[in-house]
Amino acid sequence: MIEAALPGAEVEVIDETGSGDHWRATGSAPQFAGLSRIDQHRLVKAAVKDRFDDGTIHALTIKIPPPSSASAPSQESDRDAPPLPRSEGDG
């Protein structure tokens, strides 16, 4: 449903509980470019809205990785930053 609603999307969908009503969707789509994370999630939820409405799906976890480093500026975390210099009084 997600790939049909978002042409060009690459999505992996996993049944998290084996009950068929709790799912995790991980992937990307060209339509996500330039959108906030919340707007990206709205697109995915809109694609499966009918299944929420009829009760087939109770929960959907959405994981959208950030754009690849080749197409986006680097987003370093604090742990990737060089250590701060220590003064002689630091212990």
Helices and strands as residue ranges (DSSP letters): H 2-5, E 10-15, E 22-28, G 30-32, H 37-47, H 49-53, E 59-63, G 78-80
